[in-house]
Amino acid sequence: LEGIMSFISNEDPNYEEARKFLPNYIRRVLETFFGFKYAKLSSTRNQNQSPGLNDFINDIINFESLPDKAVGNISKTNVKSKLSNINKICDAYSHGNMQQLNESNFIPDETLREIATDTLDIIEFFDSMHKENFEKLINPTVVTETTE
């Protein structure tokens, strides 16, 4: 999570380096977030595996019941397609094999930044409390109070 936030906040990120780790970070953060949000420990297709992003998109999240709101570029009308796009990109780059090695390191800079930003907006869309709290953990502010 810190890696994703650091990448987004960096005005001149090292895209070449980020391509190596960011897709896997994004996938894992979303799977973990949704696993806690929906209290799912196992995949709907295989009880011996934790749920993947695809499970949440296709089997677990009821997109019709989501609130009609927007966070950044995420809204009720596009959140499923945004998640599907993130899953498509991140799955290919997180679970690559030797045959894909030559092409697996190319995600356009704009796409990498977009899916990283969308990831944080999706978390805030589903649960703003989580976003506020992980921002506090990563960027703690010193609050001083005087008591007498």
RARASUL-V171450 format. One record per residue. N is the residue number from 1. PHI is phi in whole degrees, 0 to 359 (* if undefined). PSI is psi in degrees with one decimal (none if undefined). OMEGA is omega as a letter, one per 20 degrees, with the letter a starting at -180 (none if undefined). Layout:
BEGIN
n->N phi->PHI psi->PSI omega->OMEGA
n->N phi->PHI psi->PSI omega->OMEGA
END
This chain:
BEGIN
n->1 phi->* psi->-43.0 omega->r
n->2 phi->296 psi->-38.3 omega->r
n->3 phi->297 psi->-39.8 omega->r
n->4 phi->294 psi->-46.8 omega->a
n->5 phi->295 psi->-39.9 omega->r
n->6 phi->296 psi->-41.8 omega->r
n->7 phi->299 psi->-45.4 omega->a
n->8 phi->294 psi->-40.7 omega->a
n->9 phi->282 psi->-16.2 omega->a
n->10 phi->284 psi->122.8 omega->a
n->11 phi->289 psi->-24.8 omega->a
n->12 phi->225 psi->68.9 omega->a
n->13 phi->289 psi->157.6 omega->r
n->14 phi->274 psi->91.5 omega->a
n->15 phi->298 psi->-38.0 omega->a
n->16 phi->299 psi->-43.5 omega->r
n->17 phi->289 psi->-41.4 omega->a
n->18 phi->297 psi->-33.3 omega->r
n->19 phi->300 psi->-25.1 omega->a
n->20 phi->284 psi->-29.1 omega->a
n->21 phi->234 psi->-28.4 omega->a
n->22 phi->298 psi->-44.1 omega->r
n->23 phi->303 psi->-41.3 omega->r
n->24 phi->292 psi->-40.3 omega->r
n->25 phi->300 psi->-46.3 omega->a
n->26 phi->299 psi->-48.6 omega->a
n->27 phi->300 psi->-46.6 omega->a
n->28 phi->293 psi->-39.7 omega->r
n->29 phi->297 psi->-46.7 omega->a
n->30 phi->295 psi->-42.0 omega->r
n->31 phi->297 psi->-41.6 omega->r
n->32 phi->293 psi->-45.3 omega->r
n->33 phi->302 psi->-50.7 omega->a
n->34 phi->292 psi->-32.1 omega->r
n->35 phi->301 psi->-42.4 omega->r
n->36 phi->285 psi->-42.7 omega->a
n->37 phi->300 psi->-42.4 omega->a
n->38 phi->255 psi->8.3 omega->r
n->39 phi->49 psi->51.4 omega->r
n->40 phi->245 psi->122.3 omega->a
n->41 phi->257 psi->-18.6 omega->a
n->42 phi->225 psi->155.1 omega->a
n->43 phi->293 psi->150.3 omega->r
n->44 phi->288 psi->-24.2 omega->a
n->45 phi->268 psi->-28.6 omega->a
n->46 phi->217 psi->108.0 omega->a
n->47 phi->294 psi->-11.9 omega->r
n->48 phi->267 psi->1.1 omega->r
n->49 phi->239 psi->150.1 omega->r
n->50 phi->287 psi->154.8 omega->a
n->51 phi->292 psi->139.6 omega->r
n->52 phi->266 psi->171.4 omega->r
n->53 phi->303 psi->-37.9 omega->r
n->54 phi->300 psi->-39.0 omega->r
n->55 phi->299 psi->-44.1 omega->a
n->56 phi->294 psi->-41.7 omega->a
n->57 phi->293 psi->-45.0 omega->a
n->58 phi->264 psi->-23.9 omega->a
n->59 phi->235 psi->-24.1 omega->a
n->60 phi->252 psi->-49.1 omega->a
n->61 phi->284 psi->128.9 omega->r
n->62 phi->266 psi->94.4 omega->a
n->63 phi->293 psi->-26.5 omega->r
n->64 phi->293 psi->-28.5 omega->a
n->65 phi->271 psi->-0.9 omega->a
n->66 phi->290 psi->152.2 omega->r
n->67 phi->292 psi->149.8 omega->r
n->68 phi->274 psi->85.9 omega->a
n->69 phi->214 psi->175.1 omega->r
n->70 phi->224 psi->142.7 omega->r
n->71 phi->226 psi->113.6 omega->a
n->72 phi->59 psi->-124.9 omega->r
n->73 phi->265 psi->12.2 omega->a
n->74 phi->255 psi->131.6 omega->r
n->75 phi->219 psi->170.2 omega->r
n->76 phi->302 psi->-35.5 omega->a
n->77 phi->284 psi->-21.4 omega->a
n->78 phi->238 psi->-1.1 omega->a
n->79 phi->298 psi->-38.0 omega->r
n->80 phi->294 psi->-44.0 omega->r
n->81 phi->292 psi->-35.5 omega->r
n->82 phi->296 psi->-44.3 omega->r
n->83 phi->296 psi->-40.2 omega->r
n->84 phi->297 psi->-40.4 omega->r
n->85 phi->295 psi->-45.5 omega->r
n->86 phi->300 psi->-45.1 omega->a
n->87 phi->299 psi->-44.4 omega->a
n->88 phi->300 psi->-46.3 omega->a
n->89 phi->290 psi->-50.9 omega->a
n->90 phi->290 psi->-35.0 omega->r
n->91 phi->296 psi->-42.7 omega->a
n->92 phi->296 psi->-37.7 omega->a
n->93 phi->268 psi->-11.5 omega->r
n->94 phi->266 psi->-28.7 omega->a
n->95 phi->240 psi->36.1 omega->a
n->96 phi->293 psi->161.3 omega->r
n->97 phi->236 psi->178.5 omega->a
n->98 phi->300 psi->-33.3 omega->r
n->99 phi->293 psi->-26.8 omega->a
n->100 phi->267 psi->-2.8 omega->a
n->101 phi->304 psi->-41.2 omega->a
n->102 phi->295 psi->-32.9 omega->a
n->103 phi->256 psi->-7.4 omega->a
n->104 phi->282 psi->-8.9 omega->a
n->105 phi->263 psi->9.9 omega->a
n->106 phi->246 psi->106.7 omega->r
n->107 phi->235 psi->127.1 omega->r
n->108 phi->304 psi->145.0 omega->a
n->109 phi->308 psi->-45.1 omega->a
n->110 phi->297 psi->-38.9 omega->r
n->111 phi->293 psi->-42.3 omega->r
n->112 phi->298 psi->-45.2 omega->r
n->113 phi->294 psi->-40.1 omega->a
n->114 phi->297 psi->-46.7 omega->a
n->115 phi->290 psi->-30.8 omega->r
n->116 phi->293 psi->-45.3 omega->r
n->117 phi->295 psi->-44.6 omega->r
n->118 phi->300 psi->-36.1 omega->r
n->119 phi->301 psi->-48.6 omega->r
n->120 phi->292 psi->-36.7 omega->r
n->121 phi->293 psi->-36.0 omega->r
n->122 phi->295 psi->-43.5 omega->r
n->123 phi->299 psi->-44.6 omega->r
n->124 phi->294 psi->-37.5 omega->r
n->125 phi->301 psi->-45.1 omega->a
n->126 phi->282 psi->-30.9 omega->a
n->127 phi->195 psi->94.0 omega->a
n->128 phi->296 psi->-27.4 omega->r
n->129 phi->300 psi->-41.5 omega->r
n->130 phi->298 psi->-44.1 omega->a
n->131 phi->297 psi->-45.2 omega->r
n->132 phi->300 psi->-43.3 omega->a
n->133 phi->289 psi->-39.4 omega->r
n->134 phi->286 psi->-26.8 omega->r
n->135 phi->294 psi->-38.2 omega->r
n->136 phi->294 psi->-38.5 omega->r
n->137 phi->294 psi->-41.5 omega->a
n->138 phi->280 psi->-36.6 omega->r
n->139 phi->235 psi->69.3 omega->a
n->140 phi->295 psi->139.6 omega->r
n->141 phi->253 psi->143.3 omega->a
n->142 phi->275 psi->120.4 omega->r
n->143 phi->251 psi->121.1 omega->r
n->144 phi->246 psi->132.0 omega->r
n->145 phi->233 psi->143.5 omega->r
n->146 phi->257 psi->130.6 omega->r
n->147 phi->238 psi->144.1 omega->r
n->148 phi->241 psi->none omega->none
END
